[in-house]
Amino acid sequence: MSTFLHPGTQTHQIELAAPSISALHASSTGIDFVHEIASCIDGPEVLITALVHGNEYSGALALKEFLDAGVRPRCGRITAIFCNVAAFSRFDESKPDSSRYVDEDFNRVWDVDRLNEPASSSELDRARVLRPFVERSSYLLDLHSMHEPCGALLVTGLLQRNIDFAQALNTGAQAIVDAGHEDGVRMRDFGKFGQQDQPGIALLLEAGQHWARASLEMARNTLIRFLLASRVIEKNDVPQGWLLPDFPSPPPIFVTHRVVAKSMDFRFIDDYHGGEVIKIAGTIIATDAGHPVCVPYDDCILVMPSVRQLRPGVTTVRFGHLIN
């Protein structure tokens, strides 16, 4: 077990060793770290992705364990992708935040115009290679984790079909209903997954703190429940110990505002981790270059506050309220 200290932030223990995925490099798809498990019966195209961010490897541990377990779909096809392996290969326990990406955030490049433009980066190039697998999928689960300790979240986007699917999984994770980020498009919002008149289910799991053992348990539980709900496997196929007891999800949180850093001098006034309810509108929760950042309404919920990846243009916290 190791620890690290990031300037201006708390120390978090690294409870999970980074997975060894070198044996998964080659596959029958011809694309590095992309694995297909197909049935001979037509059915859903289910895509499970991990390592969209190179320092978030609880999902990669769960996905590797799933592949090692040899589970096969009863119908359709399951595709497993380890996305930003170039960033993950740089992971260093002494500075774990620095391996989030190589050139840019892989989860901000999923805009059709960006993918079609001639510009090149490590993340853009990898996204272009993976694009056909994302486009053909009818169900997408993207496995992530969080900078700060917090209860698990399922990010749904704005469409009701995704909210309903997330709530029905009974993982206990709280659904976060939001429109994405100002600095780019997430994979879960790409193409049909963000369109009302198109089919497709896409969820992004924030399993908990990056290197907490509980995050791996949540990633396993959500992955297997997602496959069950998409009907490509049955309960008899579930690896022993993966399926945790049903835990009804709390009401979703609707995100109304994103706070985007304007400077490198963004500071929270308290040790927020996410889920805090700020009772009174106008309460100051941070400063940005000395200017106050206030909540806009009573009973405002803070969603994923963090300055670990601070730079101008990055979302530092979201404001939301419960959907009852």
C-alpha atoms as a printed R data frame, in Angstrom:
    type eleno elety resid chain resno       x       y       z
1   ATOM     1    CA   MET     A     1   0.000   0.000   0.000
2   ATOM     2    CA   SER     A     2   1.463   3.352  -1.036
3   ATOM     3    CA   THR     A     3   0.587   6.971  -0.506
4   ATOM     4    CA   PHE     A     4   1.220  10.169  -2.358
5   ATOM     5    CA   LEU     A     5   0.908  13.865  -1.589
6   ATOM     6    CA   HIS     A     6  -0.419  16.275  -4.189
7   ATOM     7    CA   PRO     A     7   0.192  19.970  -3.412
8   ATOM     8    CA   GLY     A     8  -2.918  21.549  -1.937
9   ATOM     9    CA   THR     A     9  -4.830  18.281  -1.700
10  ATOM    10    CA   GLN     A    10  -5.224  15.461   0.753
11  ATOM    11    CA   THR     A    11  -3.184  12.290   0.716
12  ATOM    12    CA   HIS     A    12  -5.046   9.212  -0.552
13  ATOM    13    CA   GLN     A    13  -3.897   5.663  -0.071
14  ATOM    14    CA   ILE     A    14  -3.284   3.482  -3.104
15  ATOM    15    CA   GLU     A    15  -5.065   0.288  -2.048
16  ATOM    16    CA   LEU     A    16  -5.127  -1.308  -5.499
17  ATOM    17    CA   ALA     A    17  -2.046  -2.296  -7.438
18  ATOM    18    CA   ALA     A    18  -2.145  -1.307 -11.098
19  ATOM    19    CA   PRO     A    19  -3.175  -4.245 -13.298
20  ATOM    20    CA   SER     A    20  -0.821  -5.985 -15.687
21  ATOM    21    CA   ILE     A    21  -2.562  -5.888 -19.065
22  ATOM    22    CA   SER     A    22   0.345  -6.603 -21.413
23  ATOM    23    CA   ALA     A    23  -1.076 -10.043 -22.236
24  ATOM    24    CA   LEU     A    24  -4.208  -8.314 -23.566
25  ATOM    25    CA   HIS     A    25  -2.297  -6.264 -26.154
26  ATOM    26    CA   ALA     A    26  -3.097  -8.443 -29.161
27  ATOM    27    CA   SER     A    27  -6.593  -9.576 -30.102
28  ATOM    28    CA   SER     A    28  -8.548 -11.088 -32.968
29  ATOM    29    CA   THR     A    29  -9.857  -7.605 -33.855
30  ATOM    30    CA   GLY     A    30  -6.411  -6.510 -34.986
31  ATOM    31    CA   ILE     A    31  -6.712  -3.448 -32.733
32  ATOM    32    CA   ASP     A    32  -4.525  -3.257 -29.637
33  ATOM    33    CA   PHE     A    33  -6.379  -3.896 -26.355
34  ATOM    34    CA   VAL     A    34  -9.783  -4.392 -28.034
35  ATOM    35    CA   HIS     A    35 -11.405  -7.759 -27.332
36  ATOM    36    CA   GLU     A    36 -14.643  -9.158 -28.730
37  ATOM    37    CA   ILE     A    37 -16.652 -12.018 -27.273
38  ATOM    38    CA   ALA     A    38 -19.413 -12.997 -29.701
39  ATOM    39    CA   SER     A    39 -22.385 -15.331 -29.583
40  ATOM    40    CA   CYS     A    40 -23.724 -17.171 -32.602
41  ATOM    41    CA   ILE     A    41 -27.153 -15.682 -31.820
42  ATOM    42    CA   ASP     A    42 -28.064 -12.136 -32.849
43  ATOM    43    CA   GLY     A    43 -28.437  -9.695 -29.995
44  ATOM    44    CA   PRO     A    44 -27.232  -6.433 -28.474
45  ATOM    45    CA   GLU     A    45 -23.828  -4.914 -29.114
46  ATOM    46    CA   VAL     A    46 -22.488  -4.191 -25.616
47  ATOM    47    CA   LEU     A    47 -19.322  -2.152 -25.176
48  ATOM    48    CA   ILE     A    48 -17.444  -1.937 -21.866
49  ATOM    49    CA   THR     A    49 -14.588   0.559 -21.737
50  ATOM    50    CA   ALA     A    50 -11.891   1.262 -19.144
51  ATOM    51    CA   LEU     A    51  -8.743   3.387 -18.882
52  ATOM    52    CA   VAL     A    52 -10.277   6.361 -20.655
53  ATOM    53    CA   HIS     A    53  -8.064   8.111 -18.108
54  ATOM    54    CA   GLY     A    54  -4.717   6.443 -17.541
55  ATOM    55    CA   ASN     A    55  -4.693   6.788 -13.761
56  ATOM    56    CA   GLU     A    56  -8.217   5.387 -13.267
57  ATOM    57    CA   TYR     A    57  -7.589   1.672 -13.257
58  ATOM    58    CA   SER     A    58 -10.217   0.138 -10.961
59  ATOM    59    CA   GLY     A    59 -12.351  -0.317 -14.077
60  ATOM    60    CA   ALA     A    60  -9.431  -1.924 -15.907
61  ATOM    61    CA   LEU     A    61  -8.970  -4.372 -13.038
62  ATOM    62    CA   ALA     A    62 -12.658  -5.321 -13.240
63  ATOM    63    CA   LEU     A    63 -12.590  -5.595 -17.036
64  ATOM    64    CA   LYS     A    64  -9.456  -7.759 -17.014
65  ATOM    65    CA   GLU     A    65 -10.996 -10.022 -14.365
66  ATOM    66    CA   PHE     A    66 -14.128 -10.301 -16.494
67  ATOM    67    CA   LEU     A    67 -12.111 -11.383 -19.527
68  ATOM    68    CA   ASP     A    68 -10.098 -13.819 -17.408
69  ATOM    69    CA   ALA     A    69 -13.344 -15.339 -16.074
70  ATOM    70    CA   GLY     A    70 -14.275 -16.503 -19.582
71  ATOM    71    CA   VAL     A    71 -17.891 -15.305 -19.466
72  ATOM    72    CA   ARG     A    72 -19.547 -15.593 -22.870
73  ATOM    73    CA   PRO     A    73 -22.699 -13.835 -24.064
74  ATOM    74    CA   ARG     A    74 -25.873 -15.870 -24.599
75  ATOM    75    CA   CYS     A    75 -26.657 -13.575 -27.534
76  ATOM    76    CA   GLY     A    76 -25.117 -10.577 -29.225
77  ATOM    77    CA   ARG     A    77 -21.560  -9.469 -28.630
78  ATOM    78    CA   ILE     A    78 -19.547  -8.007 -25.756
79  ATOM    79    CA   THR     A    79 -16.605  -5.791 -26.686
80  ATOM    80    CA   ALA     A    80 -14.040  -4.864 -24.014
81  ATOM    81    CA   ILE     A    81 -11.694  -1.939 -24.663
82  ATOM    82    CA   PHE     A    82  -8.776  -0.638 -22.646
83  ATOM    83    CA   CYS     A    83  -8.734   2.869 -24.103
84  ATOM    84    CA   ASN     A    84  -5.844   5.162 -23.210
85  ATOM    85    CA   VAL     A    85  -3.156   2.557 -22.614
86  ATOM    86    CA   ALA     A    86  -0.447   5.020 -23.630
87  ATOM    87    CA   ALA     A    87  -1.327   7.182 -20.625
88  ATOM    88    CA   PHE     A    88  -1.737   4.184 -18.317
89  ATOM    89    CA   SER     A    89   1.729   2.933 -19.249
90  ATOM    90    CA   ARG     A    90   3.136   6.082 -17.613
91  ATOM    91    CA   PHE     A    91   1.471   5.454 -14.242
92  ATOM    92    CA   ASP     A    92   3.798   6.185 -11.330
93  ATOM    93    CA   GLU     A    93   2.633   5.744  -7.718
94  ATOM    94    CA   SER     A    94   4.747   8.714  -6.661
95  ATOM    95    CA   LYS     A    95   2.809  11.064  -8.998
96  ATOM    96    CA   PRO     A    96  -0.329   9.170 -10.039
97  ATOM    97    CA   ASP     A    97  -2.331  12.164 -11.251
98  ATOM    98    CA   SER     A    98   0.174  12.894 -14.020
99  ATOM    99    CA   SER     A    99  -0.812   9.823 -16.080
100 ATOM   100    CA   ARG     A   100  -4.405  10.941 -16.686
101 ATOM   101    CA   TYR     A   101  -3.600  11.538 -20.379
102 ATOM   102    CA   VAL     A   102  -0.668  12.018 -22.740
103 ATOM   103    CA   ASP     A   103  -1.605  15.095 -24.825
104 ATOM   104    CA   GLU     A   104  -5.222  15.862 -23.965
105 ATOM   105    CA   ASP     A   105  -8.215  14.423 -22.153
106 ATOM   106    CA   PHE     A   106  -9.414  11.341 -24.065
107 ATOM   107    CA   ASN     A   107 -12.920  11.987 -22.722
108 ATOM   108    CA   ARG     A   108 -13.182  15.412 -24.352
109 ATOM   109    CA   VAL     A   109 -12.411  14.544 -27.984
110 ATOM   110    CA   TRP     A   110 -15.688  12.791 -28.954
111 ATOM   111    CA   ASP     A   111 -16.973  15.523 -31.226
112 ATOM   112    CA   VAL     A   112 -17.529  14.510 -34.853
113 ATOM   113    CA   ASP     A   113 -15.775  17.611 -36.205
114 ATOM   114    CA   ARG     A   114 -12.746  17.012 -33.973
115 ATOM   115    CA   LEU     A   115 -12.525  13.361 -34.936
116 ATOM   116    CA   ASN     A   116 -12.754  14.260 -38.622
117 ATOM   117    CA   GLU     A   117 -10.211  17.090 -38.569
118 ATOM   118    CA   PRO     A   118  -6.569  16.496 -39.610
119 ATOM   119    CA   ALA     A   119  -5.108  17.466 -36.212
120 ATOM   120    CA   SER     A   120  -3.278  14.732 -34.342
121 ATOM   121    CA   SER     A   121  -2.700  13.872 -30.679
122 ATOM   122    CA   SER     A   122  -2.185  10.620 -28.816
123 ATOM   123    CA   GLU     A   123  -5.797  10.679 -27.624
124 ATOM   124    CA   LEU     A   124  -7.368  11.833 -30.901
125 ATOM   125    CA   ASP     A   125  -5.527   9.151 -32.850
126 ATOM   126    CA   ARG     A   126  -6.648   6.425 -30.435
127 ATOM   127    CA   ALA     A   127 -10.246   7.704 -30.447
128 ATOM   128    CA   ARG     A   128 -10.335   7.508 -34.253
129 ATOM   129    CA   VAL     A   129  -9.222   3.873 -34.105
130 ATOM   130    CA   LEU     A   130 -11.869   3.046 -31.494
131 ATOM   131    CA   ARG     A   131 -14.666   5.062 -33.100
132 ATOM   132    CA   PRO     A   132 -16.154   2.167 -35.149
133 ATOM   133    CA   PHE     A   133 -16.583   0.074 -32.002
134 ATOM   134    CA   VAL     A   134 -18.349   2.941 -30.222
135 ATOM   135    CA   GLU     A   135 -20.572   3.668 -33.224
136 ATOM   136    CA   ARG     A   136 -21.750   0.074 -33.605
137 ATOM   137    CA   SER     A   137 -22.567  -0.449 -29.904
138 ATOM   138    CA   SER     A   138 -26.133  -0.361 -28.655
139 ATOM   139    CA   TYR     A   139 -25.112  -0.350 -24.968
140 ATOM   140    CA   LEU     A   140 -22.049   1.441 -23.593
141 ATOM   141    CA   LEU     A   141 -20.675   1.343 -20.047
142 ATOM   142    CA   ASP     A   142 -17.612   3.513 -19.482
143 ATOM   143    CA   LEU     A   143 -15.767   2.672 -16.233
144 ATOM   144    CA   HIS     A   144 -14.186   5.593 -14.384
145 ATOM   145    CA   SER     A   145 -13.268   6.616 -10.851
146 ATOM   146    CA   MET     A   146 -12.901   9.914  -8.964
147 ATOM   147    CA   HIS     A   147 -10.121  12.103  -7.616
148 ATOM   148    CA   GLU     A   148 -11.705  12.445  -4.158
149 ATOM   149    CA   PRO     A   149 -13.460   9.882  -1.917
150 ATOM   150    CA   CYS     A   150 -17.159   9.944  -2.737
151 ATOM   151    CA   GLY     A   151 -20.089   7.579  -3.143
152 ATOM   152    CA   ALA     A   152 -20.396   6.005  -6.575
153 ATOM   153    CA   LEU     A   153 -22.151   7.945  -9.348
154 ATOM   154    CA   LEU     A   154 -23.700   6.939 -12.676
155 ATOM   155    CA   VAL     A   155 -23.473   9.779 -15.199
156 ATOM   156    CA   THR     A   156 -26.421   9.511 -17.582
157 ATOM   157    CA   GLY     A   157 -26.517  12.584 -19.789
158 ATOM   158    CA   LEU     A   158 -29.920  14.222 -20.205
159 ATOM   159    CA   LEU     A   159 -32.006  11.480 -21.835
160 ATOM   160    CA   GLN     A   160 -34.670   9.750 -19.755
161 ATOM   161    CA   ARG     A   161 -33.857   6.306 -21.165
162 ATOM   162    CA   ASN     A   162 -30.383   6.475 -19.642
163 ATOM   163    CA   ILE     A   163 -31.683   7.759 -16.303
164 ATOM   164    CA   ASP     A   164 -34.218   4.922 -16.118
165 ATOM   165    CA   PHE     A   165 -31.614   2.302 -17.045
166 ATOM   166    CA   ALA     A   166 -29.199   3.586 -14.395
167 ATOM   167    CA   GLN     A   167 -31.866   3.609 -11.684
168 ATOM   168    CA   ALA     A   168 -32.978   0.062 -12.531
169 ATOM   169    CA   LEU     A   169 -29.474  -1.360 -12.021
170 ATOM   170    CA   ASN     A   170 -29.929  -1.118  -8.220
171 ATOM   171    CA   THR     A   171 -26.236  -0.535  -7.558
172 ATOM   172    CA   GLY     A   172 -26.877   2.233  -5.050
173 ATOM   173    CA   ALA     A   173 -24.947   4.661  -7.251
174 ATOM   174    CA   GLN     A   174 -26.591   8.059  -7.631
175 ATOM   175    CA   ALA     A   175 -27.509   9.097 -11.160
176 ATOM   176    CA   ILE     A   176 -26.006  12.402 -12.305
177 ATOM   177    CA   VAL     A   177 -28.064  14.033 -15.046
178 ATOM   178    CA   ASP     A   178 -25.919  16.523 -16.917
179 ATOM   179    CA   ALA     A   179 -25.085  17.969 -20.322
180 ATOM   180    CA   GLY     A   180 -21.369  17.246 -20.220
181 ATOM   181    CA   HIS     A   181 -18.392  19.606 -20.137
182 ATOM   182    CA   GLU     A   182 -17.536  22.955 -21.651
183 ATOM   183    CA   ASP     A   183 -14.100  21.819 -22.819
184 ATOM   184    CA   GLY     A   184 -15.169  18.890 -25.007
185 ATOM   185    CA   VAL     A   185 -17.505  15.945 -25.628
186 ATOM   186    CA   ARG     A   186 -17.399  12.728 -23.584
187 ATOM   187    CA   MET     A   187 -17.536   9.307 -25.197
188 ATOM   188    CA   ARG     A   188 -20.847   8.551 -23.473
189 ATOM   189    CA   ASP     A   189 -22.384  11.577 -25.249
190 ATOM   190    CA   PHE     A   190 -21.023  10.702 -28.693
191 ATOM   191    CA   GLY     A   191 -23.395  10.372 -31.646
192 ATOM   192    CA   LYS     A   192 -26.617   8.471 -31.017
193 ATOM   193    CA   PHE     A   193 -26.001   8.245 -27.276
194 ATOM   194    CA   GLY     A   194 -26.838  11.922 -26.928
195 ATOM   195    CA   GLN     A   195 -29.745  11.980 -29.397
196 ATOM   196    CA   GLN     A   196 -33.378  11.681 -28.368
197 ATOM   197    CA   ASP     A   197 -34.523  10.183 -31.675
198 ATOM   198    CA   GLN     A   198 -31.836   7.471 -31.772
199 ATOM   199    CA   PRO     A   199 -31.610   4.215 -29.792
200 ATOM   200    CA   GLY     A   200 -28.744   3.420 -27.461
201 ATOM   201    CA   ILE     A   201 -27.946   3.299 -23.770
202 ATOM   202    CA   ALA     A   202 -24.763   4.887 -22.453
203 ATOM   203    CA   LEU     A   203 -23.668   5.265 -18.836
204 ATOM   204    CA   LEU     A   204 -20.447   6.464 -17.248
205 ATOM   205    CA   LEU     A   205 -19.649   4.951 -13.862
206 ATOM   206    CA   GLU     A   206 -17.675   6.975 -11.348
207 ATOM   207    CA   ALA     A   207 -16.940   4.033  -9.048
208 ATOM   208    CA   GLY     A   208 -15.370   5.914  -6.127
209 ATOM   209    CA   GLN     A   209 -11.879   7.167  -5.311
210 ATOM   210    CA   HIS     A   210  -9.358   6.045  -7.937
211 ATOM   211    CA   TRP     A   211  -7.346   3.571  -5.908
212 ATOM   212    CA   ALA     A   212  -9.834   2.476  -3.225
213 ATOM   213    CA   ARG     A   213 -10.655  -1.220  -2.954
214 ATOM   214    CA   ALA     A   214 -14.359  -0.352  -2.783
215 ATOM   215    CA   SER     A   215 -14.108   1.185  -6.261
216 ATOM   216    CA   LEU     A   216 -13.115  -2.173  -7.728
217 ATOM   217    CA   GLU     A   217 -16.073  -3.860  -6.031
218 ATOM   218    CA   MET     A   218 -18.436  -1.219  -7.427
219 ATOM   219    CA   ALA     A   219 -16.913  -1.539 -10.907
220 ATOM   220    CA   ARG     A   220 -17.403  -5.323 -10.876
221 ATOM   221    CA   ASN     A   221 -20.973  -5.067  -9.580
222 ATOM   222    CA   THR     A   222 -21.975  -2.381 -12.087
223 ATOM   223    CA   LEU     A   223 -20.300  -4.135 -15.022
224 ATOM   224    CA   ILE     A   224 -22.084  -7.410 -14.379
225 ATOM   225    CA   ARG     A   225 -25.450  -5.751 -13.678
226 ATOM   226    CA   PHE     A   226 -25.100  -3.768 -16.903
227 ATOM   227    CA   LEU     A   227 -24.556  -6.984 -18.865
228 ATOM   228    CA   LEU     A   228 -27.529  -8.627 -17.149
229 ATOM   229    CA   ALA     A   229 -29.749  -5.626 -17.862
230 ATOM   230    CA   SER     A   230 -28.720  -5.600 -21.522
231 ATOM   231    CA   ARG     A   231 -29.692  -9.309 -21.638
232 ATOM   232    CA   VAL     A   232 -26.468 -10.622 -23.142
233 ATOM   233    CA   ILE     A   233 -25.804 -12.816 -20.083
234 ATOM   234    CA   GLU     A   234 -27.911 -14.540 -17.438
235 ATOM   235    CA   LYS     A   235 -27.467 -14.852 -13.669
236 ATOM   236    CA   ASN     A   236 -25.915 -18.291 -14.008
237 ATOM   237    CA   ASP     A   237 -23.064 -16.677 -15.959
238 ATOM   238    CA   VAL     A   238 -22.051 -14.267 -13.187
239 ATOM   239    CA   PRO     A   239 -18.617 -14.917 -11.604
240 ATOM   240    CA   GLN     A   240 -18.847 -15.804  -7.932
241 ATOM   241    CA   GLY     A   241 -18.834 -12.777  -5.635
242 ATOM   242    CA   TRP     A   242 -19.337 -10.178  -8.339
243 ATOM   243    CA   LEU     A   243 -23.046  -9.510  -7.881
244 ATOM   244    CA   LEU     A   244 -23.600  -7.540  -4.686
245 ATOM   245    CA   PRO     A   245 -27.032  -7.300  -3.012
246 ATOM   246    CA   ASP     A   246 -29.596  -4.985  -4.576
247 ATOM   247    CA   PHE     A   247 -29.266  -1.444  -3.286
248 ATOM   248    CA   PRO     A   248 -31.961   0.932  -4.581
249 ATOM   249    CA   SER     A   249 -30.492   4.086  -6.067
250 ATOM   250    CA   PRO     A   250 -31.270   7.462  -4.485
251 ATOM   251    CA   PRO     A   251 -33.086  10.131  -6.513
252 ATOM   252    CA   PRO     A   252 -31.011  11.471  -9.417
253 ATOM   253    CA   ILE     A   253 -29.201  14.787  -9.227
254 ATOM   254    CA   PHE     A   254 -29.864  17.240 -12.042
255 ATOM   255    CA   VAL     A   255 -26.810  19.374 -12.781
256 ATOM   256    CA   THR     A   256 -27.745  22.984 -13.475
257 ATOM   257    CA   HIS     A   257 -24.340  24.684 -13.481
258 ATOM   258    CA   ARG     A   258 -20.705  23.816 -14.132
259 ATOM   259    CA   VAL     A   259 -18.011  25.865 -12.450
260 ATOM   260    CA   VAL     A   260 -15.084  26.249 -14.849
261 ATOM   261    CA   ALA     A   261 -11.766  27.493 -13.504
262 ATOM   262    CA   LYS     A   262 -10.664  30.848 -14.899
263 ATOM   263    CA   SER     A   263  -7.229  30.776 -13.297
264 ATOM   264    CA   MET     A   264  -4.687  28.539 -11.583
265 ATOM   265    CA   ASP     A   265  -5.627  30.255  -8.312
266 ATOM   266    CA   PHE     A   266  -8.884  28.347  -7.757
267 ATOM   267    CA   ARG     A   267  -9.385  27.278  -4.126
268 ATOM   268    CA   PHE     A   268 -12.235  25.623  -2.253
269 ATOM   269    CA   ILE     A   269 -12.859  27.106   1.175
270 ATOM   270    CA   ASP     A   270 -13.518  23.708   2.749
271 ATOM   271    CA   ASP     A   271 -12.594  20.060   2.264
272 ATOM   272    CA   TYR     A   272 -15.391  19.114  -0.117
273 ATOM   273    CA   HIS     A   273 -15.581  15.585  -1.567
274 ATOM   274    CA   GLY     A   274 -18.956  15.618  -3.323
275 ATOM   275    CA   GLY     A   275 -22.538  15.201  -2.188
276 ATOM   276    CA   GLU     A   276 -22.423  18.115   0.238
277 ATOM   277    CA   VAL     A   277 -25.684  20.072   0.415
278 ATOM   278    CA   ILE     A   278 -25.173  23.822   0.721
279 ATOM   279    CA   LYS     A   279 -28.352  25.078   2.350
280 ATOM   280    CA   ILE     A   280 -28.350  28.796   1.513
281 ATOM   281    CA   ALA     A   281 -28.117  30.445  -1.913
282 ATOM   282    CA   GLY     A   282 -25.143  32.785  -2.214
283 ATOM   283    CA   THR     A   283 -22.905  30.778   0.105
284 ATOM   284    CA   ILE     A   284 -19.274  31.048  -0.979
285 ATOM   285    CA   ILE     A   285 -17.710  27.632  -1.587
286 ATOM   286    CA   ALA     A   286 -14.522  28.673  -3.432
287 ATOM   287    CA   THR     A   287 -12.512  31.564  -4.812
288 ATOM   288    CA   ASP     A   288 -11.057  31.914  -8.300
289 ATOM   289    CA   ALA     A   289  -8.213  34.440  -8.509
290 ATOM   290    CA   GLY     A   290  -9.729  36.018  -5.396
291 ATOM   291    CA   HIS     A   291 -13.256  36.217  -6.816
292 ATOM   292    CA   PRO     A   292 -15.967  34.389  -4.843
293 ATOM   293    CA   VAL     A   293 -17.679  31.297  -6.264
294 ATOM   294    CA   CYS     A   294 -21.182  31.031  -4.796
295 ATOM   295    CA   VAL     A   295 -23.949  28.439  -4.984
296 ATOM   296    CA   PRO     A   296 -26.896  29.729  -7.032
297 ATOM   297    CA   TYR     A   297 -29.821  28.360  -4.992
298 ATOM   298    CA   ASP     A   298 -30.842  26.847  -1.675
299 ATOM   299    CA   ASP     A   299 -30.094  23.154  -1.018
300 ATOM   300    CA   CYS     A   300 -27.471  23.091  -3.754
301 ATOM   301    CA   ILE     A   301 -25.568  19.804  -4.079
302 ATOM   302    CA   LEU     A   302 -21.865  19.789  -4.932
303 ATOM   303    CA   VAL     A   303 -20.948  17.175  -7.534
304 ATOM   304    CA   MET     A   304 -17.337  15.950  -7.896
305 ATOM   305    CA   PRO     A   305 -15.448  18.982  -6.573
306 ATOM   306    CA   SER     A   306 -11.717  18.722  -7.272
307 ATOM   307    CA   VAL     A   307  -8.679  20.807  -8.195
308 ATOM   308    CA   ARG     A   308  -6.317  17.891  -8.880
309 ATOM   309    CA   GLN     A   309  -6.394  18.549 -12.633
310 ATOM   310    CA   LEU     A   310  -6.644  22.310 -12.255
311 ATOM   311    CA   ARG     A   311  -6.066  24.529 -15.255
312 ATOM   312    CA   PRO     A   312  -8.139  27.332 -16.833
313 ATOM   313    CA   GLY     A   313 -11.133  25.842 -18.656
314 ATOM   314    CA   VAL     A   314 -11.425  22.707 -16.497
315 ATOM   315    CA   THR     A   315 -14.615  21.953 -14.578
316 ATOM   316    CA   THR     A   316 -13.867  22.143 -10.845
317 ATOM   317    CA   VAL     A   317 -17.347  21.380  -9.481
318 ATOM   318    CA   ARG     A   318 -20.928  21.042 -10.650
319 ATOM   319    CA   PHE     A   319 -24.033  22.400  -8.907
320 ATOM   320    CA   GLY     A   320 -27.196  20.317  -8.852
321 ATOM   321    CA   HIS     A   321 -30.448  19.504  -7.138
322 ATOM   322    CA   LEU     A   322 -32.421  16.323  -6.557
323 ATOM   323    CA   ILE     A   323 -35.008  15.139  -9.084
324 ATOM   324    CA   ASN     A   324 -37.978  13.958  -7.052
